[in-house]
Amino acid sequence: MSRLLEVVGARTYADAGVSIDAGEDVVARIRSAVESTQRPEVLGALGGFAGLFSLETSKYKEPVLVASTDGVGTKLEVARLVGRYDSIGIDLVAMLVDDVVCVGAEPLFMLDYVAVGSIDPTLLEGLIAGIAQGCRQANVALLGGETAEHGGVMKPDELDVAGFALGVVERRDMLGPERVRVGDVLVGLHSPGLRSNGYSLARQVLMSGAASLLEPAFSGATCTLGDELLMPSVIYTPCVLALRNELGAGVHGVAHVTGGGIIGNVGRLLGGAMNAVIEMESFPTPEIFYEIQRRGPVGAEEMVRVFNCGLGMVIALDASAAEAAVTLARANGFGASVVGDVRSGVGKVVLS
């Protein structure tokens, strides 16, 4: 017989700031969204202790698993002030899968972790719906996740979200600096907004409080600052995989332009005896970046070290494949242009 005692007027978990009932409500609300992301390899259903994914190893000779983990940074503060979290879920997926695909890997599944001060089922339903939407765009399964209510530690309206993604690539097909060579052409995939990087500086420069998020993003803008800053990240994974499938070994390396901006990330494509030359006028820079620079003021060098400035991904290819890559990217709905090339040098990114 249990030694636990029945106590009249006893404290409950809810008294400590954790609602089991609200957590169960969230699981019920998100079930259909999670199920909409499933791939044939997914085993089991939502609610188990762990997610199950059957890797078809017969497809590979030397499969290499590729993993990434990330969050969305202080873009969450903008979402909190605006009271809208759906686009944040898409951002989370983008930050994960677009890192995995840089190695040439196909992302397979992801997991999410959400910590909140107090569970708001409607808010979390919107957040997970955004994650599911991003997963469908990237053709990855939302294999599982965790929602943790930190009552008494986090404020009721505080929230943080992070994720983990896993992909697979054949060892001989891995992309990286060792494949990039002098003479390669750089094709850029365009970014219409900030994605999820540089928000600490962007918020400091652009926001004077919650009310400022309701004002036009910049002179002549047709959207509010809040809408501009919450623009969801483009998920480039389908485009990169399409390029790899079509152009094969003509694709040498891929750089995801996130934290560290153009300078820091394109530099990761290079060996020590080469430079990447980027022509800044070869791709469109959205007005929000100029607004940050004006209102900072922020110097040009700092802008390209912090922000993508309109360049979401850079792909190094055989020169003979560059035109086909741009055409294919555009045919798949992605803005693209030739943005530079690789030359002899010392491992630097040179902007012209």
Rosetta silent file (secondary structure, phi, psi, omega in degrees, C-alpha in Angstrom):
SEQUENCE: MSRLLEVVGARTYADAGVSIDAGEDVVARIRSAVESTQRPEVLGALGGFAGLFSLETSKYKEPVLVASTDGVGTKLEVARLVGRYDSIGIDLVAMLVDDVVCVGAEPLFMLDYVAVGSIDPTLLEGLIAGIAQGCRQANVALLGGETAEHGGVMKPDELDVAGFALGVVERRDMLGPERVRVGDVLVGLHSPGLRSNGYSLARQVLMSGAASLLEPAFSGATCTLGDELLMPSVIYTPCVLALRNELGAGVHGVAHVTGGGIIGNVGRLLGGAMNAVIEMESFPTPEIFYEIQRRGPVGAEEMVRVFNCGLGMVIALDASAAEAAVTLARANGFGASVVGDVRSGVGKVVLS
SCORE:     score description
SCORE:     0.000 S_00000001
   1 L     0.000  140.867 -178.178    0.000    0.000    0.000 S_00000001
   2 L   -62.993  141.466  176.671    1.258    3.465   -0.850 S_00000001
   3 L   -88.660   -3.087  175.945    2.794    5.453    1.980 S_00000001
   4 L   -67.753  139.593 -172.892    1.623    8.701    0.343 S_00000001
   5 L  -105.064  145.253  170.630   -0.943   10.384    2.551 S_00000001
   6 L   -78.327  125.508 -177.417   -4.219   12.091    1.746 S_00000001
   7 L  -124.234  129.933  178.855   -3.898   15.667    2.999 S_00000001
   8 L   -76.982  132.415  177.050   -6.743   18.156    3.213 S_00000001
   9 L    70.569   27.162 -175.813   -5.987   21.541    1.646 S_00000001
  10 L   -72.545  155.843  176.108   -2.649   20.350    0.249 S_00000001
  11 L   -70.014  154.342  178.553   -0.544   22.396   -2.136 S_00000001
  12 L  -122.777  167.134  176.045   -0.630   21.525   -5.840 S_00000001
  13 L   -60.606  -36.938  179.215    1.800   21.804   -8.743 S_00000001
  14 H   -62.382  -34.707  176.779   -0.421   24.584  -10.096 S_00000001
  15 H   -61.623  -28.098 -179.632    0.159   26.534   -6.856 S_00000001
  16 H   -88.773    0.712  175.909    3.875   26.411   -7.729 S_00000001
  17 L    99.033   14.636  179.718    3.212   27.819  -11.205 S_00000001
  18 L  -125.575  119.388 -178.129    3.040   24.623  -13.278 S_00000001
  19 L  -104.341  109.013  176.799   -0.266   23.534  -14.829 S_00000001
  20 H   -64.987  -39.127 -179.369   -0.377   19.881  -15.894 S_00000001
  21 H   -62.628  -41.926  179.162   -3.824   20.427  -17.406 S_00000001
  22 H   -64.897  -38.007  177.473   -2.588   23.304  -19.586 S_00000001
  23 H   -62.721  -41.921  178.215    0.327   21.186  -20.766 S_00000001
  24 H   -66.745  -34.145  176.595   -2.017   18.388  -21.795 S_00000001
  25 H   -61.972  -42.374  179.517   -4.192   20.938  -23.602 S_00000001
  26 H   -61.535  -45.643 -179.922   -1.181   22.065  -25.636 S_00000001
  27 H   -58.297  -42.679  179.623   -0.366   18.485  -26.666 S_00000001
  28 H   -65.032  -38.680 -177.506   -3.939   17.979  -27.858 S_00000001
  29 H   -68.973  -35.284 -171.850   -3.895   21.267  -29.819 S_00000001
  30 H   -92.537   -4.704 -173.711   -0.609   20.608  -31.637 S_00000001
  31 H   -54.989  -48.213 -176.761   -1.202   16.953  -32.541 S_00000001
  32 H   -67.471  -35.844  178.893   -2.492   17.612  -36.064 S_00000001
  33 H   -64.691  -43.303  179.228    0.269   20.140  -36.801 S_00000001
  34 H   -65.063  -44.373 -178.867    2.966   17.673  -35.749 S_00000001
  35 H   -62.910  -27.625 -179.330    1.385   14.828  -37.708 S_00000001
  36 L   -68.873  -12.969 -178.315    1.341   17.021  -40.839 S_00000001
  37 L   -98.207   -3.265 -171.396    5.167   16.967  -40.875 S_00000001
  38 L   -65.940  142.110  172.054    5.641   13.200  -40.759 S_00000001
  39 L  -105.657  165.175 -178.877    7.781   11.410  -43.320 S_00000001
  40 L   -58.931  -24.336 -176.441    7.488    7.688  -44.151 S_00000001
  41 L   -78.474  -11.088 -177.987   10.499    6.945  -41.936 S_00000001
  42 E   -73.596  131.213  177.596    8.768    8.180  -38.774 S_00000001
  43 E  -112.347  147.135  178.024    7.699    5.410  -36.404 S_00000001
  44 L    79.097 -172.009 -175.783    5.217    5.755  -33.591 S_00000001
  45 L  -137.000  171.007  178.438    3.092    8.756  -32.715 S_00000001
  46 L   -57.926  135.558  175.645    3.161   11.915  -30.629 S_00000001
  47 L   116.359   -6.728  178.036    3.319   11.259  -26.916 S_00000001
  48 L   -77.582  175.002  179.102    6.079    8.680  -26.571 S_00000001
  49 L   -74.129  -23.337  179.582    9.154    9.054  -24.420 S_00000001
  50 L  -152.718  155.521  177.172   11.317    9.525  -27.528 S_00000001
  51 L   -84.179  147.809 -177.267   10.887   10.020  -31.266 S_00000001
  52 E  -121.348  132.330 -178.621   11.619    7.136  -33.625 S_00000001
  53 E  -140.359  122.074 -177.699   13.016    7.477  -37.141 S_00000001
  54 L   -90.824  106.480 -179.885   14.014    4.528  -39.354 S_00000001
  55 L   -78.913  123.840 -179.151   17.091    5.503  -41.355 S_00000001
  56 L   -81.140   82.231 -174.956   17.184    3.723  -44.714 S_00000001
  57 H   -66.574  -19.559 -179.760   20.867    2.806  -44.579 S_00000001
  58 H   -65.740  -17.296  179.901   20.605    0.735  -47.772 S_00000001
  59 H   -76.808  -14.174 -171.333   20.503    4.022  -49.707 S_00000001
  60 L  -124.781  149.319  171.480   24.041    4.911  -48.605 S_00000001
  61 L   -88.635  -45.946  177.482   27.493    3.363  -48.794 S_00000001
  62 L  -135.417   78.910 -178.484   29.002    5.575  -46.065 S_00000001
  63 E   -69.923  135.069  175.309   26.249    7.621  -44.432 S_00000001
  64 E  -115.449  125.428  177.017   27.382   10.558  -42.308 S_00000001
  65 E   -83.104  137.011 -176.239   24.927   12.011  -39.794 S_00000001
  66 E  -124.480  125.164 -174.248   24.898   15.801  -39.642 S_00000001
  67 E  -124.450  151.936  177.367   23.446   17.634  -36.619 S_00000001
  68 E  -148.414  146.956  174.242   22.720   21.234  -35.707 S_00000001
  69 E  -135.962  145.071 -175.788   21.212   23.047  -32.739 S_00000001
  70 E  -168.458  175.340  172.341   20.130   26.680  -32.493 S_00000001
  71 E  -133.114 -158.871  179.227   17.506   29.146  -31.350 S_00000001
  72 L  -120.323    8.449  173.760   16.119   32.402  -32.713 S_00000001
  73 L    64.458 -151.378 -173.722   17.857   34.843  -30.374 S_00000001
  74 L   -82.206    7.393  167.688   16.360   38.133  -29.280 S_00000001
  75 H   -60.021  -25.141  177.214   13.886   38.165  -32.160 S_00000001
  76 H   -59.180  -32.531 -179.601   11.745   36.519  -29.475 S_00000001
  77 H   -67.322  -37.237  175.750   11.507   39.859  -27.676 S_00000001
  78 H   -63.446  -44.933  179.038    9.914   41.436  -30.756 S_00000001
  79 H   -60.350  -39.541  179.908    7.448   38.539  -30.922 S_00000001
  80 H   -63.826  -44.179 -177.831    6.621   38.990  -27.227 S_00000001
  81 H   -69.070  -36.204  178.911    5.920   42.699  -27.620 S_00000001
  82 H   -79.151  -27.982 -179.370    3.822   42.191  -30.750 S_00000001
  83 L    81.891   30.584 -178.493    2.098   39.139  -29.246 S_00000001
  84 L  -140.312  124.177 -173.543    2.611   36.910  -32.295 S_00000001
  85 L  -119.540    0.845 -174.040    4.823   33.825  -32.376 S_00000001
  86 H   -62.737  -41.988 -177.828    3.841   31.917  -35.537 S_00000001
  87 H   -70.340  -24.760  178.956    6.703   33.236  -37.683 S_00000001
  88 H   -61.235  -35.167  178.629    9.216   32.441  -34.927 S_00000001
  89 H   -63.551  -39.499  177.123    8.572   28.756  -35.507 S_00000001
  90 H   -65.150  -41.301  177.591    9.553   29.090  -39.169 S_00000001
  91 H   -56.900  -43.913 -178.259   12.717   30.944  -38.114 S_00000001
  92 H   -60.081  -46.848  179.016   13.698   28.094  -35.811 S_00000001
  93 H   -60.700  -44.600 -178.182   13.412   25.517  -38.572 S_00000001
  94 H   -59.240  -45.057 -177.942   15.367   27.734  -40.978 S_00000001
  95 H   -62.508  -31.148 -178.377   18.269   28.209  -38.574 S_00000001
  96 H   -81.936  -58.604 -171.656   18.576   24.444  -38.120 S_00000001
  97 H   -70.364  -30.958 -179.688   18.016   22.909  -41.540 S_00000001
  98 H   -75.194  -16.173  167.934   19.870   25.614  -43.455 S_00000001
  99 H   -78.670  -43.944 -178.031   22.973   24.838  -41.394 S_00000001
 100 H   -60.989  -41.222 -175.415   22.624   21.093  -41.978 S_00000001
 101 H   -71.232  -16.511  178.640   22.276   21.481  -45.746 S_00000001
 102 H   -62.168  -24.232  178.638   25.541   23.463  -45.930 S_00000001
 103 H   -87.030   -3.717 -175.761   27.378   20.138  -45.635 S_00000001
 104 L    93.782    4.717 -175.262   25.308   18.745  -48.506 S_00000001
 105 L   -83.379  150.018  170.286   23.092   16.772  -46.140 S_00000001
 106 E   -88.478  116.404  175.628   19.366   16.184  -46.472 S_00000001
 107 E   -64.785  137.468 -175.537   17.736   17.245  -43.178 S_00000001
 108 E  -108.507  -48.304 -178.559   15.524   14.428  -41.891 S_00000001
 109 E  -153.552  166.176  176.577   13.931   15.492  -38.625 S_00000001
 110 E  -140.862  161.424  172.718   14.033   18.037  -35.828 S_00000001
 111 E  -125.681  150.275  176.972   13.113   18.347  -32.167 S_00000001
 112 E  -123.351  155.086  175.263   12.062   21.513  -30.365 S_00000001
 113 E  -133.357  123.869 -179.119   12.357   22.722  -26.775 S_00000001
 114 E  -122.521  126.103  175.027   10.149   25.505  -25.447 S_00000001
 115 E  -113.555  130.920 -178.215   10.527   27.032  -21.980 S_00000001
 116 E  -133.471  156.476  173.609    7.798   29.367  -20.706 S_00000001
 117 L   -75.538  -38.224  178.260    6.969   31.169  -17.511 S_00000001
 118 L  -148.722  132.717 -176.943    3.331   30.178  -17.806 S_00000001
 119 L   -70.316  123.649  171.888    1.690   27.951  -20.395 S_00000001
 120 L  -114.709  101.096 -174.230   -0.611   29.799  -22.768 S_00000001
 121 H   -55.688  -38.096 -179.343   -2.126   27.060  -24.953 S_00000001
 122 H   -66.664  -43.620  178.691   -3.168   29.472  -27.716 S_00000001
 123 H   -61.349  -48.048 -177.200    0.289   31.052  -27.904 S_00000001
 124 H   -68.458  -32.301  175.932    2.047   27.688  -27.977 S_00000001
 125 H   -61.296  -42.682  177.964   -0.369   26.343  -30.559 S_00000001
 126 H   -65.794  -40.934  179.063    0.623   29.231  -32.861 S_00000001
 127 H   -61.995  -48.665 -178.478    4.328   28.686  -32.205 S_00000001
 128 H   -68.464  -33.024  176.143    4.190   24.949  -32.956 S_00000001
 129 H   -62.199  -37.935  176.588    2.016   25.594  -36.015 S_00000001
 130 H   -66.601  -41.487  176.728    4.826   27.821  -37.313 S_00000001
 131 H   -60.757  -44.030  179.875    7.418   25.126  -36.609 S_00000001
 132 H   -63.348  -39.784  178.257    5.246   22.600  -38.452 S_00000001
 133 H   -61.755  -43.955  177.439    4.884   24.969  -41.399 S_00000001
 134 H   -62.714  -39.821  178.666    8.658   25.338  -41.575 S_00000001
 135 H   -62.635  -40.654  178.945    9.096   21.573  -41.361 S_00000001
 136 H   -65.337  -38.910  177.543    6.729   21.062  -44.276 S_00000001
 137 H   -61.296  -39.043 -176.134    8.669   23.618  -46.329 S_00000001
 138 H   -91.557   -4.708 -176.088   11.920   21.791  -45.597 S_00000001
 139 L    57.401   46.328  173.598   10.409   18.272  -45.799 S_00000001
 140 L  -118.650  150.702  178.892   11.613   17.384  -42.311 S_00000001
 141 E   -87.418  137.160  169.031    9.652   15.587  -39.631 S_00000001
 142 E   -85.584   95.259 -167.731    8.901   17.258  -36.308 S_00000001
 143 E   -79.007  -21.301 -179.385    9.838   14.126  -34.410 S_00000001
 144 E   170.092 -176.201 -179.635    9.155   15.375  -30.910 S_00000001
 145 E   179.194 -175.343 -178.466    9.761   18.129  -28.432 S_00000001
 146 E  -146.554  134.631  171.481    9.392   19.410  -24.908 S_00000001
 147 E  -115.969  120.178 -177.329    7.451   22.238  -23.334 S_00000001
 148 E  -114.876  125.355  178.156    8.730   23.207  -19.880 S_00000001
 149 E   -97.641  113.413 -175.376    6.791   25.541  -17.605 S_00000001
 150 L  -102.779   61.680  179.618    9.224   27.361  -15.318 S_00000001
 151 E   -61.188  134.483 -179.877    6.794   28.923  -12.871 S_00000001
 152 L    84.480   -8.573  179.277    8.470   31.118  -10.293 S_00000001
 153 L  -114.337  -48.029  174.324   11.685   31.288  -12.330 S_00000001
 154 E  -101.576  150.558  175.179   10.570   32.885  -15.613 S_00000001
 155 L   -66.506  154.352 -175.401    8.008   35.689  -15.807 S_00000001
 156 L   -54.194  -34.705 -177.259    4.562   34.575  -17.021 S_00000001
 157 L   -98.929   10.657  177.609    5.040   36.087  -20.484 S_00000001
 158 L   -83.453  146.470 -178.936    8.663   34.994  -20.949 S_00000001
 159 E  -151.850  142.280  171.161    9.463   32.351  -23.538 S_00000001
 160 E  -136.807  147.530 -177.263   12.542   30.765  -25.061 S_00000001
 161 E  -139.172  140.012  177.565   12.714   28.259  -27.873 S_00000001
 162 E  -144.550  168.477 -178.856   15.507   26.111  -29.257 S_00000001
 163 E  -153.108  170.459  178.808   15.786   23.131  -31.537 S_00000001
 164 E  -138.846  136.294  177.259   17.906   20.300  -32.838 S_00000001
 165 E  -130.618  149.924  178.470   17.974   18.886  -36.376 S_00000001
 166 E  -131.790  137.685  176.807   19.605   15.840  -37.886 S_00000001
 167 E  -134.862 -178.861 -178.547   20.382   15.049  -41.515 S_00000001
 168 E  -142.092  145.255  177.892   22.387   12.557  -43.542 S_00000001
 169 E  -145.392  146.154  171.974   24.844   12.769  -46.427 S_00000001
 170 E   -68.097  133.788 -175.121   26.985   10.292  -48.306 S_00000001
 171 H   -53.676  -42.194 -176.653   30.583   10.813  -47.178 S_00000001
 172 H   -69.927  -14.735 -176.865   31.866   11.218  -50.738 S_00000001
 173 H  -101.605    4.608 -177.957   29.224   13.902  -51.413 S_00000001
 174 L   -63.330  140.488  178.078   30.001   16.171  -48.460 S_00000001
 175 L   -98.287  155.079  177.107   30.440   19.850  -49.290 S_00000001
 176 L   164.586 -179.584 -175.866   33.012   22.152  -47.709 S_00000001
 177 L   -56.434  -30.005 -178.339   36.138   24.278  -48.075 S_00000001
 178 L   -67.173  -17.081  177.777   38.187   21.346  -49.320 S_00000001
 179 L   -94.455  -23.175 -177.293   36.057   21.301  -52.502 S_00000001
 180 L   -72.401  139.602 -177.694   36.094   25.055  -53.142 S_00000001
 181 L  -142.387  160.888  177.451   38.781   26.209  -55.530 S_00000001
 182 L   -58.578  134.926 -177.094   40.094   29.308  -57.247 S_00000001
 183 L   101.561  -14.208  176.066   37.897   30.138  -60.246 S_00000001
 184 L   -62.089  148.383  174.094   34.634   29.084  -58.583 S_00000001
 185 E   -99.828  143.505  179.516   31.690   31.411  -59.076 S_00000001
 186 E  -103.301  120.996  176.032   29.617   32.490  -56.065 S_00000001
 187 E  -105.958  130.902 -179.555   25.846   32.434  -56.435 S_00000001
 188 E  -105.136  139.080  171.261   23.810   34.200  -53.780 S_00000001
 189 E   -99.813  126.668 -168.870   20.291   33.357  -52.592 S_00000001
 190 E   -77.944  148.555  176.265   18.541   36.558  -51.611 S_00000001
 191 L  -117.574  123.426 -179.277   17.076   37.361  -48.193 S_00000001
 192 L   -78.630   -6.488 -178.206   14.137   39.789  -47.991 S_00000001
 193 L  -155.971 -165.482 -173.289   14.770   40.527  -44.316 S_00000001
 194 L   -75.834  -12.692 -170.778   16.961   40.084  -41.241 S_00000001
 195 L    59.375 -121.050 -178.088   16.111   36.384  -40.739 S_00000001
 196 L  -128.527   28.949 -173.525   17.047   35.755  -37.054 S_00000001
 197 L  -128.649  144.914  178.358   20.386   37.503  -36.695 S_00000001
 198 L    82.857   13.086 -173.455   21.582   40.843  -35.434 S_00000001
 199 H   -71.255  -25.657  176.502   18.423   41.556  -33.461 S_00000001
 200 H   -62.558  -42.658  177.419   20.199   42.840  -30.364 S_00000001
 201 H   -73.816  -43.392 -178.992   21.645   45.671  -32.451 S_00000001
 202 H   -60.348  -42.854  179.651   18.523   46.100  -34.598 S_00000001
 203 H   -66.031  -41.164 -179.968   16.277   46.423  -31.538 S_00000001
 204 H   -62.344  -38.410 -176.344   18.621   48.890  -29.873 S_00000001
 205 H   -80.311  -40.477 -168.973   18.714   51.059  -32.981 S_00000001
 206 H   -97.531  -26.349 -171.115   15.109   50.816  -34.185 S_00000001
 207 L  -104.190  130.395  173.650   12.928   50.337  -31.112 S_00000001
 208 L  -112.166   16.102 -178.544   12.045   52.966  -28.557 S_00000001
 209 L   138.524  176.300 -177.310    9.433   50.764  -26.888 S_00000001
 210 H   -60.144  -36.065 -177.571    6.490   48.566  -27.781 S_00000001
 211 H   -62.123  -31.670 -177.868    4.639   51.471  -29.410 S_00000001
 212 H   -64.889  -22.056  179.940    7.404   51.942  -31.969 S_00000001
 213 H   -71.761  -14.080  178.065    6.610   48.510  -33.389 S_00000001
 214 H   -92.173   -7.388 -179.732    3.279   49.884  -34.619 S_00000001
 215 L   -83.816  162.524  175.697    4.929   52.673  -36.603 S_00000001
 216 E   -56.640  144.000 -177.214    6.013   52.319  -40.270 S_00000001
 217 L   -61.671  -33.544  177.902    9.241   50.334  -40.567 S_00000001
 218 L  -164.076  170.935 -178.749   10.854   53.226  -42.460 S_00000001
 219 L   -59.178  123.189 -179.812    9.766   56.236  -44.494 S_00000001
 220 L    88.133   -0.911 -178.847    7.424   55.047  -47.215 S_00000001
 221 L   -68.943  146.678  177.076    7.077   51.536  -45.782 S_00000001
 222 L   -99.430    3.894  178.233    3.753   49.753  -46.260 S_00000001
 223 L  -131.703  162.112  178.646    4.230   47.591  -43.146 S_00000001
 224 E   -77.156  164.157  175.772    4.871   48.276  -39.480 S_00000001
 225 H   -61.072  -38.651  178.653    8.259   47.909  -37.848 S_00000001
 226 H   -60.747  -45.366  179.143    6.881   44.928  -35.936 S_00000001
 227 H   -64.166  -40.061  179.614    5.800   43.178  -39.119 S_00000001
 228 H   -62.983  -45.143 -177.265    9.153   43.922  -40.779 S_00000001
 229 H   -73.240  -22.157  178.606   11.149   42.536  -37.855 S_00000001
 230 L   -97.111    9.426  176.135    8.945   39.444  -37.608 S_00000001
 231 L   -55.563  126.184 -177.355    9.250   38.597  -41.308 S_00000001
 232 L   -68.134  149.241  178.369    9.880   34.821  -41.293 S_00000001
 233 L   -65.873  140.304  169.034   13.203   33.513  -42.512 S_00000001
 234 L   -68.378  135.585  174.677   13.377   32.050  -45.989 S_00000001
 235 L   -96.595  111.554 -172.905   14.132   28.321  -45.775 S_00000001
 236 L   -89.353  -10.156 -175.396   16.783   27.688  -48.422 S_00000001
 237 H   -50.865  -48.488 -179.288   17.166   23.935  -47.939 S_00000001
 238 H   -59.342  -35.998  179.814   14.837   22.880  -50.805 S_00000001
 239 H   -68.031  -45.538 -179.007   16.730   25.144  -53.205 S_00000001
 240 H   -63.357  -42.017  179.187   20.168   23.872  -52.172 S_00000001
 241 H   -65.460  -37.580  177.623   19.066   20.249  -52.450 S_00000001
 242 H   -64.705  -41.032  177.738   17.571   20.921  -55.881 S_00000001
 243 H   -63.766  -43.242 -179.418   20.835   22.509  -57.023 S_00000001
 244 H   -64.814  -41.291 -179.842   22.832   19.584  -55.691 S_00000001
 245 H   -66.102  -37.223 -176.291   20.543   17.037  -57.342 S_00000001
 246 H   -82.536  -40.494 -171.621   20.642   18.838  -60.685 S_00000001
 247 H  -101.670  -11.154  175.214   24.265   20.016  -60.790 S_00000001
 248 H    56.237 -127.592 -176.179   25.922   17.229  -58.803 S_00000001
 249 H   -68.699   -5.834  175.663   29.638   17.705  -58.266 S_00000001
 250 H   -68.376  -19.038  175.840   29.390   21.184  -59.779 S_00000001
 251 E   -90.629  124.833 -173.864   28.305   22.423  -56.324 S_00000001
 252 E  -107.669  -39.019 -176.397   31.369   22.780  -54.089 S_00000001
 253 E  -159.142  155.305 -178.641   30.392   24.641  -50.926 S_00000001
 254 E  -136.566  133.032  176.550   27.520   26.442  -49.215 S_00000001
 255 E  -119.083  125.097  175.978   27.600   29.225  -46.619 S_00000001
 256 E   -90.071  116.745 -174.423   24.541   30.086  -44.531 S_00000001
 257 L   -85.851   94.744 -179.817   24.740   33.809  -43.765 S_00000001
 258 L  -122.433 -133.576  178.916   23.651   34.008  -40.126 S_00000001
 259 L   -58.559  128.578 -173.313   25.472   35.340  -37.050 S_00000001
 260 L   107.252   -9.619  173.324   28.734   36.855  -38.256 S_00000001
 261 H    63.467 -162.520 -178.609   27.127   38.323  -41.359 S_00000001
 262 H   -63.327  -44.905 -175.843   28.537   38.135  -44.855 S_00000001
 263 H   -61.369  -52.810 -174.067   32.150   38.447  -43.737 S_00000001
 264 H   -68.063  -35.234 -173.334   32.148   35.743  -41.087 S_00000001
 265 H   -89.058  -40.501  176.722   30.102   33.145  -42.928 S_00000001
 266 H   -64.447  -32.056  177.648   31.354   33.387  -46.492 S_00000001
 267 H   -60.944  -22.797  179.902   34.849   33.152  -45.018 S_00000001
 268 H   -74.562   -8.776  175.826   33.997   29.642  -43.800 S_00000001
 269 H   -82.450  -14.157 -164.047   33.941   28.495  -47.426 S_00000001
 270 L   -99.872  143.638  163.486   37.593   29.314  -47.979 S_00000001
 271 L   -82.197  177.239 -173.625   40.879   27.513  -47.716 S_00000001
 272 L   -72.300  -17.061 -173.819   43.915   29.538  -46.702 S_00000001
 273 L  -107.646   27.840 -179.471   45.151   30.338  -50.207 S_00000001
 274 E  -147.437  155.370  174.171   42.027   31.970  -51.618 S_00000001
 275 E  -118.304  150.807  169.858   39.775   34.994  -51.208 S_00000001
 276 E  -103.558  125.000  178.525   36.065   35.369  -51.861 S_00000001
 277 E  -105.403  119.468 -178.788   35.212   38.561  -53.727 S_00000001
 278 E  -111.036  126.279  175.838   31.605   39.707  -53.228 S_00000001
 279 L   -91.544  108.508 -172.186   30.079   42.436  -55.393 S_00000001
 280 H   -66.773  -21.422  179.247   27.648   44.209  -53.054 S_00000001
 281 H   -87.574    2.397 -175.415   25.625   45.714  -55.890 S_00000001
 282 H   -87.904   -3.089  178.003   24.945   42.281  -57.404 S_00000001
 283 L  -143.100  152.969 -177.430   22.035   41.491  -55.047 S_00000001
 284 L   -76.127  132.777  173.770   19.199   43.594  -53.591 S_00000001
 285 L  -103.044  113.515 -178.301   19.658   44.961  -50.068 S_00000001
 286 L   -58.932  151.612 -173.343   16.241   45.509  -48.440 S_00000001
 287 H   -60.748  -27.584 -177.632   15.527   48.980  -47.107 S_00000001
 288 H   -60.527  -31.436  178.906   15.405   47.834  -43.476 S_00000001
 289 H   -69.504  -39.115  176.761   19.181   47.383  -43.517 S_00000001
 290 H   -66.461  -33.929  178.678   19.693   50.959  -44.718 S_00000001
 291 H   -66.464  -41.482  175.945   17.301   52.117  -41.997 S_00000001
 292 H   -60.455  -45.072 -178.839   19.387   50.378  -39.334 S_00000001
 293 H   -63.088  -42.207 -179.321   22.526   51.979  -40.739 S_00000001
 294 H   -65.969  -46.850 -171.742   20.948   55.450  -40.839 S_00000001
 295 H   -81.023  -16.489 -179.878   19.408   55.382  -37.394 S_00000001
 296 L   -57.153  -67.248  -13.199   22.361   53.775  -35.628 S_00000001
 297 L   -68.809  151.514  179.515   24.384   55.143  -37.154 S_00000001
 298 L  -122.377  129.637 -178.363   26.138   51.855  -37.959 S_00000001
 299 L   -68.629  156.601 -178.249   29.255   51.714  -40.118 S_00000001
 300 H   -59.174  -41.365 -178.991   29.384   49.708  -43.331 S_00000001
 301 H   -63.943  -39.843  179.018   32.003   47.314  -41.957 S_00000001
 302 H   -68.994  -37.182  179.155   29.901   46.567  -38.897 S_00000001
 303 H   -57.344  -47.024 -175.764   26.770   46.029  -41.018 S_00000001
 304 H   -79.368  -10.835  174.077   28.357   43.245  -43.056 S_00000001
 305 H   -88.751  -17.196 -175.957   29.856   41.651  -39.920 S_00000001
 306 H  -109.671  -43.078 -170.619   26.465   41.510  -38.188 S_00000001
 307 L  -111.550  162.693  175.758   23.736   41.259  -40.836 S_00000001
 308 L   -79.886  -19.214  176.271   23.115   39.334  -44.047 S_00000001
 309 L    54.613   25.311  177.656   22.296   42.656  -45.825 S_00000001
 310 L   105.918   -0.287 -176.970   20.097   40.762  -48.294 S_00000001
 311 E  -117.121  100.159 -173.383   22.312   37.735  -48.909 S_00000001
 312 E   -82.972  -33.173  178.020   20.906   34.658  -47.156 S_00000001
 313 E  -146.827  148.985  175.645   23.131   31.965  -48.645 S_00000001
 314 E  -127.202  129.864 -175.670   26.230   31.849  -50.831 S_00000001
 315 E  -119.358  126.192  176.724   27.005   28.819  -52.986 S_00000001
 316 E   -93.056  126.785 -176.024   30.397   28.122  -54.566 S_00000001
 317 E  -136.853  162.964  165.697   30.123   26.335  -57.912 S_00000001
 318 L   -53.583  140.094  178.990   32.017   25.457  -61.041 S_00000001
 319 H   -55.825  -36.082 -178.171   31.964   28.527  -63.266 S_00000001
 320 H   -68.834  -15.932 -177.144   30.226   26.464  -65.944 S_00000001
 321 H  -100.178   -6.477 -171.528   27.328   25.694  -63.556 S_00000001
 322 H   -62.747  -48.034 -177.912   26.647   29.237  -62.318 S_00000001
 323 H   -62.467  -42.455  178.689   24.089   30.286  -64.932 S_00000001
 324 H   -63.960  -36.118 -179.821   22.168   27.032  -64.555 S_00000001
 325 H   -65.205  -44.661  179.048   22.183   27.456  -60.764 S_00000001
 326 H   -62.552  -45.084  179.981   20.656   30.932  -60.942 S_00000001
 327 H   -61.269  -44.786 -178.927   18.014   29.762  -63.422 S_00000001
 328 H   -66.689  -41.968  178.949   17.101   26.728  -61.312 S_00000001
 329 H   -60.731  -45.671 -179.704   16.934   28.732  -58.084 S_00000001
 330 H   -65.435  -37.600  178.103   14.617   31.289  -59.642 S_00000001
 331 H   -63.566  -26.206  178.276   12.460   28.550  -61.146 S_00000001
 332 L   -92.203    6.878  174.173   12.011   27.191  -57.603 S_00000001
 333 L    91.414   15.824 -178.787   10.888   30.586  -56.308 S_00000001
 334 L  -111.329  131.959  173.136   14.141   31.836  -54.786 S_00000001
 335 L   -65.700  135.178 -176.028   15.767   35.137  -55.644 S_00000001
 336 E  -154.142  151.500  175.821   19.267   34.451  -56.912 S_00000001
 337 E  -161.561  160.115  170.686   22.162   36.092  -58.731 S_00000001
 338 E   -73.273  125.337 -174.159   25.876   35.710  -59.327 S_00000001
 339 E  -116.441   -5.110  179.783   27.447   37.702  -56.494 S_00000001
 340 E   167.422 -161.487  179.649   31.176   37.109  -56.861 S_00000001
 341 E  -155.163  174.348 -179.886   33.954   34.592  -57.329 S_00000001
 342 E  -107.832  130.017 -177.453   36.865   32.853  -55.641 S_00000001
 343 E  -129.535  167.218  174.782   40.394   34.113  -56.329 S_00000001
 344 E   -60.218  142.710 -178.565   43.893   33.454  -55.059 S_00000001
 345 L   180.000 -147.392 -173.476   44.402   35.083  -51.676 S_00000001
 346 L  -131.136   27.223  177.230   44.831   34.592  -47.961 S_00000001
 347 L    84.059   27.941 -177.524   41.439   33.351  -46.741 S_00000001
 348 L  -112.605  156.835  170.708   39.636   36.699  -46.677 S_00000001
 349 E  -100.061  123.286 -176.713   36.276   37.970  -47.865 S_00000001
 350 E  -113.176  125.668  179.992   36.680   41.081  -49.988 S_00000001
 351 E  -101.333  134.730 -179.539   33.693   43.320  -50.654 S_00000001
 352 L  -131.382    0.000    0.000   33.615   45.475  -53.757 S_00000001
